[in-house]
Amino acid sequence: MAPSAGKASKAPASPKATAEAAPKAAKSAHPVSPLAPKALAKLPPISGVRLGAGSAGIRYEGRTDVLVAVLAPGTAVAGVFTTSKTSSAPVDWCRSALAQKSARMLIVNSGNANAFTGRVGTEAVRATADSAAELAGCKPQEVFIASTGVIGEPLPVKRLTAVLPEIYENTGATAWEQAARAIMTTDTFPKMATATAQIDGEQVRINGIAKGSGMIAPDMATMLSFIFTDAAIPPDVLQALLVQATETSFNAITVDSDTSTSDTLLLFATGKGAKHNPVVRANDKRIDDFRIKLTALMQDLAVQVVRDGEGATKLVRINVSGAESTAAARKIALSIANSPLVKTAIAGHDANWGRIVMAVGKSGEAANRDKLSIKFGGHRVATMGMRDPNYSEALMARYMARPEIEIDVDVGISKFNSGVWTCDLTHGYIDINGSYRS
């Protein structure tokens, strides 16, 4: 989503301005979330990856709004995209490009989603891919493209392609924060994470960046995220690892229950790091550590998105157990997490278990009303279908004043469980989205 305030640009930035804009990076139009990490992660270089950022004036003057990533020849790629039936032109392009199983460049713009833009949008993506491919000396289908921002407005593609050469020439190994800031819209802080993993005793690196603040619901990745590793992992294995890790990370978050048209999650493996024996199967135990570290990194980025939920003041974890199946537990957890009544109660420091009972019931999944148990932060507030006899209003008031809340719900049917992250719902969400296009 794009910022709600700022002066619209009338002309593209010059190449010089673009080069100067990259190291400065754009700042958010909104105050930094109170849930933001105390410090930004410091991402090391990844062999085979160069990054650059600049300003094309796509929607606002003076904002860094273009990311360019240059990838070594032979880079493998995997991707997961929105399940929206009104997906954007860049999403359609990337789905098709995945068939090549290799990537040489990534181009991302913020300020305009290039979604619901018809033939003009498709042509804009092709023009971007052609321009980038000429710079890198690769096929257009090896250029991956993502856009985020306002839906329904044509992308000023000439502004974008005009600044690509200068950004390309100024790419480097350390511009991770600039890259993360370039894809921000209503985000209030750049989202970054890094990890190291072992394959055959050799150390490989994983870096990731993401953007997302509103229009966040788990129906793929519900935002943009780009992950890079120097491990040598073939595309089919990379795809299996990405899909698996998505389920407990980006598919386990929700801010407002709305799924974007533009959600794109891409994982690139350059193979330019420490040499290890070939990996041919996703279930190869030699990559167990890589799988664990990749999942943890993706969960880190996903939770950062929730921490930056539009207007959010509380990070909330919903855990559901005793369900008929894992899918049922997930559906119940989402019913609770997406409930405006539950979310506003949390914003008001109210341990309102009645609203949670309501959300469990409306999910449509099996639940035993007379065995239902609800806890806030380990403190039981409801049991056996009624309020816990030891419930303490004072204790709950103190707990609910915390910035991070955990809610456990046992629905009393079977043994399956699942969980999601969400945030509270405050007037800040209305302020941001009520003025979104102005």
C-alpha positions in Angstrom: 0.0 0.0 0.0 1.2 3.5 -0.6 1.6 6.4 1.8 -1.5 8.6 2.5 0.3 11.9 2.2 2.8 13.4 0.0 3.2 15.5 -3.2 2.7 13.7 -6.4 5.6 13.8 -8.8 5.2 15.4 -12.2 8.4 14.3 -13.9 10.9 11.4 -13.5 14.0 11.9 -11.4 17.2 12.4 -13.4 19.8 9.7 -13.3 22.0 11.8 -11.1 19.2 12.4 -8.6 18.5 8.7 -8.7 22.1 7.8 -7.8 22.1 10.3 -5.0 18.7 9.1 -3.6 19.8 5.5 -3.2 22.0 5.8 -0.2 19.7 8.2 1.6 16.6 6.1 1.1 13.0 7.1 1.7 11.6 7.5 5.1 8.1 6.5 6.1 5.3 9.0 5.9 4.0 7.7 9.3 5.5 7.5 12.8 7.5 4.4 13.4 5.4 1.6 14.9 5.7 1.2 18.7 6.2 -2.5 18.0 9.2 -2.0 15.7 12.4 -3.9 16.5 14.8 -1.9 18.7 17.5 -2.1 16.1 17.6 -3.0 12.4 19.3 -6.3 11.4 22.7 -5.9 9.7 22.7 -8.0 6.6 26.1 -9.2 5.3 26.9 -9.6 1.6 25.6 -12.6 -0.3 27.9 -14.0 -2.9 26.3 -13.5 -6.3 24.0 -10.7 -5.3 24.3 -6.9 -6.0 21.7 -4.4 -4.9 20.8 -0.8 -5.7 18.0 1.6 -5.0 16.9 4.9 -6.5 14.1 7.4 -7.1 11.9 7.3 -10.2 9.2 9.7 -8.9 6.6 7.0 -9.6 4.1 8.5 -7.1 5.9 10.9 -4.7 8.8 13.3 -5.1 12.0 12.5 -3.1 11.0 8.9 -2.2 13.3 6.0 -3.0 10.9 3.8 -4.9 12.9 1.4 -7.1 14.9 -1.7 -6.1 17.3 -3.4 -8.5 18.9 -6.8 -7.6 21.5 -8.2 -10.0 22.0 -12.0 -9.7 24.9 -14.2 -10.8 24.4 -16.4 -13.9 23.0 -19.7 -12.9 20.9 -18.4 -10.0 18.0 -20.7 -9.2 14.6 -19.2 -8.3 11.4 -20.2 -6.5 8.3 -18.3 -5.9 4.9 -18.2 -4.3 2.2 -15.7 -5.2 -1.1 -14.3 -4.2 -4.2 -16.6 -4.7 -6.3 -13.5 -5.6 -8.4 -13.9 -8.7 -7.5 -10.3 -9.5 -3.7 -10.7 -9.5 -1.5 -7.9 -10.8 0.4 -7.9 -14.1 3.8 -8.4 -12.4 2.4 -11.4 -10.5 1.3 -12.9 -13.8 4.7 -12.2 -15.3 6.6 -13.9 -12.5 4.4 -17.0 -12.5 5.2 -17.4 -16.1 8.9 -16.6 -15.7 9.3 -19.3 -13.0 9.2 -21.9 -15.8 12.7 -20.7 -16.8 13.9 -21.8 -13.3 16.7 -19.2 -13.4 17.0 -15.5 -12.6 19.4 -12.7 -13.4 17.6 -9.6 -12.1 14.8 -8.5 -9.8 13.1 -5.1 -10.3 10.6 -3.8 -7.7 8.8 -0.5 -7.6 6.7 1.0 -4.8 3.9 3.6 -5.1 2.0 1.9 -7.9 0.8 -1.8 -7.8 0.3 -2.0 -11.6 -2.8 -4.0 -10.8 -6.2 -3.8 -12.6 -4.4 -1.9 -15.4 -5.4 -4.2 -18.3 -3.2 -4.4 -21.4 -1.3 -1.2 -20.5 -0.1 -3.0 -17.3 1.0 -6.0 -19.2 2.9 -3.9 -21.6 4.6 -2.0 -18.7 5.9 -5.2 -17.3 7.3 -6.3 -20.6 8.9 -3.0 -21.2 10.5 -3.2 -17.7 11.8 -6.7 -18.3 13.2 -5.8 -21.8 15.0 -2.8 -20.4 16.5 -4.8 -17.5 17.4 -7.7 -19.7 19.4 -5.4 -22.0 21.4 -4.2 -19.0 22.2 -7.6 -17.7 22.6 -9.4 -21.0 20.0 -12.0 -20.2 16.5 -13.1 -21.4 13.6 -10.9 -20.3 12.1 -14.1 -18.7 15.1 -14.1 -16.3 14.0 -10.7 -14.9 11.5 -10.9 -12.0 9.3 -8.0 -11.4 7.1 -6.8 -8.5 5.1 -3.7 -7.8 3.3 -2.4 -4.7 1.1 0.7 -4.1 -2.2 2.0 -5.5 -4.4 -0.4 -7.4 -6.0 0.7 -10.7 -3.7 3.4 -11.8 -1.4 2.9 -14.9 2.3 2.6 -14.0 4.4 5.4 -15.4 6.8 2.9 -16.8 9.0 5.3 -18.6 9.9 6.9 -15.3 10.9 3.4 -14.1 12.9 2.3 -17.1 14.7 5.7 -17.3 16.4 5.3 -14.0 17.3 1.6 -14.3 20.7 2.1 -16.0 22.0 4.4 -13.3 20.8 2.2 -10.5 22.3 -0.8 -12.2 25.7 0.8 -12.5 25.7 1.7 -8.8 24.6 -1.7 -7.4 26.8 -3.2 -4.7 27.0 -6.0 -2.1 25.9 -4.0 1.0 22.9 -1.9 0.0 20.4 -4.1 1.9 18.8 -1.4 4.0 18.4 0.9 0.9 16.8 -2.0 -0.9 14.4 -2.7 2.0 13.4 1.0 2.2 12.8 1.3 -1.5 9.9 -1.1 -1.4 8.2 0.5 1.6 4.7 2.1 1.2 2.7 2.6 4.4 5.5 0.6 6.2 7.1 2.6 9.1 10.4 0.6 9.1 12.4 -1.5 6.7 12.1 -5.3 7.4 15.2 -7.3 7.2 16.6 -10.6 8.5 19.7 -12.7 8.1 20.8 -16.2 9.1 23.6 -18.7 8.5 23.1 -22.5 7.9 25.2 -25.6 7.5 25.2 -27.9 4.5 27.7 -30.7 4.6 29.6 -28.8 7.2 29.9 -25.7 5.0 28.4 -22.4 6.0 25.9 -20.7 3.7 24.1 -17.4 4.2 20.5 -16.4 3.9 19.3 -12.7 3.7 15.7 -11.6 3.4 13.8 -8.3 3.1 10.1 -7.7 3.1 7.4 -5.0 2.9 3.9 -5.0 4.3 1.7 -3.1 6.7 -1.9 -3.2 5.5 -3.9 -5.4 3.1 -2.3 -8.4 5.0 -4.0 -11.8 5.2 -2.6 -15.3 4.9 -3.5 -16.4 1.4 0.1 -17.0 0.2 2.4 -14.2 1.4 0.2 -11.2 1.4 3.0 -8.7 0.9 6.3 -8.6 -0.9 9.4 -10.5 0.3 12.6 -11.4 -1.4 15.1 -13.9 0.0 18.6 -14.6 -1.2 21.1 -17.4 -0.4 24.5 -18.3 -1.7 23.7 -22.0 -1.3 23.7 -24.2 -4.4 20.1 -25.6 -4.4 18.3 -26.5 -7.6 15.0 -24.8 -8.5 12.7 -27.8 -7.7 14.2 -28.3 -4.3 14.1 -24.6 -3.6 10.4 -24.4 -4.5 9.5 -27.2 -2.2 11.5 -25.6 0.7 9.8 -22.2 0.1 6.3 -23.6 0.0 6.8 -25.6 3.2 8.3 -22.6 5.0 5.5 -20.3 3.8 2.8 -22.2 5.7 4.2 -21.4 9.1 5.4 -17.9 8.3 3.7 -15.7 5.7 0.6 -17.9 5.6 0.3 -17.6 9.4 -0.1 -13.8 9.6 -3.0 -11.4 9.3 -3.4 -7.7 9.9 -6.8 -6.9 8.4 -8.0 -10.1 6.6 -7.5 -8.5 3.1 -5.5 -10.3 0.5 -3.5 -8.1 -1.9 -3.5 -8.4 -5.7 0.3 -8.1 -5.7 1.6 -10.6 -3.1 5.0 -12.0 -4.2 7.5 -14.1 -2.3 10.7 -15.0 -4.2 13.7 -17.1 -3.1 17.0 -16.9 -5.1 19.9 -19.3 -4.7 23.1 -18.1 -6.4 25.2 -21.1 -5.6 28.2 -18.8 -5.2 28.9 -19.5 -1.5 30.9 -22.2 0.1 31.0 -25.4 -1.9 28.9 -28.3 -0.7 27.8 -31.6 -2.3 24.9 -31.4 -4.7 21.4 -31.3 -3.2 18.8 -33.2 -5.2 15.9 -33.8 -2.9 13.9 -31.5 -0.6 13.8 -34.2 2.1 17.6 -34.6 2.1 18.6 -34.6 5.7 21.8 -32.7 4.8 19.7 -29.6 4.3 17.7 -29.9 7.5 19.7 -27.0 9.1 19.1 -24.9 6.0 15.3 -25.7 6.1 15.1 -24.7 9.8 17.1 -21.5 9.3 15.1 -20.5 6.2 11.8 -21.1 8.1 13.0 -19.1 11.1 14.1 -16.2 8.9 10.8 -16.2 7.1 8.9 -16.2 10.4 11.0 -13.3 11.5 10.1 -11.3 8.5 6.4 -12.2 8.7 6.2 -11.1 12.3 7.9 -7.9 11.4 5.1 -7.3 9.0 2.5 -7.8 11.8 4.5 -5.5 14.1 4.1 -2.8 11.4 0.4 -3.4 11.0 -1.3 -0.1 10.1 -2.1 1.6 13.4 -1.0 -1.4 15.5 -0.1 -1.1 19.1 0.0 -4.8 20.1 1.5 -7.9 18.6 -0.9 -10.9 19.2 -0.2 -14.6 18.9 -3.3 -16.9 18.7 -2.8 -20.6 19.5 -5.6 -23.0 18.9 -5.4 -26.6 20.1 -7.8 -29.6 20.5 -9.1 -29.1 17.0 -10.4 -31.8 14.6 -7.5 -31.2 12.2 -4.6 -28.8 11.6 -6.6 -27.1 8.9 -9.5 -26.7 11.3 -7.2 -25.2 14.0 -5.8 -22.8 11.5 -9.3 -21.7 10.4 -10.4 -21.1 14.0 -7.2 -19.2 14.8 -7.8 -16.9 11.8 -11.5 -16.4 12.8 -10.3 -15.1 16.1 -7.4 -13.1 14.6 -9.5 -11.4 11.9 -12.4 -10.5 14.2 -12.8 -6.7 14.5 -14.4 -7.2 17.9 -11.6 -9.3 19.2 -9.0 -6.9 17.8 -10.6 -3.8 19.2 -11.0 -5.4 22.6 -7.3 -6.1 22.6 -6.6 -2.5 21.6 -8.8 -1.4 24.6 -6.8 -3.7 27.0 -9.9 -5.9 27.5 -9.5 -9.7 27.9 -12.9 -10.2 26.4 -13.2 -13.9 26.2 -16.8 -13.7 25.1 -15.7 -12.3 21.7 -13.2 -15.2 21.4 -16.1 -17.6 22.1 -18.0 -15.8 19.3 -15.1 -16.1 16.9 -14.6 -19.8 17.6 -18.3 -20.4 17.0 -18.6 -18.5 13.7 -15.6 -20.3 12.2 -17.8 -23.3 11.3 -15.3 -25.8 12.6 -16.1 -28.3 15.3 -15.8 -27.0 18.8 -17.2 -28.3 22.1 -18.8 -25.4 23.8 -18.8 -27.1 27.2 -15.1 -28.0 27.1 -13.8 -24.7 25.7 -10.8 -23.3 27.5 -9.3 -19.8 27.0 -6.1 -18.4 28.4 -4.5 -15.0 28.1 -0.7 -15.1 28.7 -1.1 -18.5 30.5 -3.8 -17.1 32.8 -7.0 -19.1 32.3 -10.1 -16.8 31.9 -12.7 -19.4 30.8 -13.1 -23.1 31.3 -15.7 -25.8 30.8 -18.0 -23.5 28.9 -18.0 -20.6 31.5 -15.8 -18.0 33.1 -13.0 -19.4 35.2 -13.9 -19.2 38.9 -10.4 -17.8 39.7 -10.6 -15.1 37.1 -9.0 -11.8 38.2 -9.9 -8.6 36.5 -6.9 -6.8 38.0 -4.5 -9.5 36.8 -5.9 -9.4 33.3 -5.8 -5.6 33.2 -2.1 -5.7 34.0 -1.5 -8.4 31.4 -3.5 -6.7 28.6 -1.5 -3.5 29.0 1.5 -5.3 27.6 2.6 -4.7 24.0 2.7 -8.4 23.2 -0.3 -10.7 23.9 -0.7 -14.4 23.7 -4.1 -16.2 23.6 -4.5 -19.9 23.9 -7.8 -21.6 23.0 -8.6 -25.3 23.4 -11.7 -26.3 21.5 -12.0 -29.7 23.1 -12.5 -31.9 20.1 -9.2 -33.7 19.2 -5.5 -33.2 19.3 -4.6 -30.9 16.4 -3.3 -27.4 16.7 -2.2 -24.4 14.8 -1.4 -20.7 15.4 -1.2 -17.3 13.7 0.1 -13.8 14.5 -2.0 -10.7 14.3 -2.3 -7.2 15.8 -4.9 -5.0 17.4 -7.2 -2.7 15.5 -7.0 1.0 16.4 -8.3 4.3 15.0 -4.9 4.6 13.4 -5.9 2.0 10.8 -8.9 4.2 9.8 -6.7 7.3 9.6 -4.2 5.6 7.3 -6.7 3.9 5.0 -9.3 6.7 5.0 -6.8 9.0 3.3 -5.0 6.4 1.3 -5.4 7.9 -2.1 -5.5 11.6 -1.2 
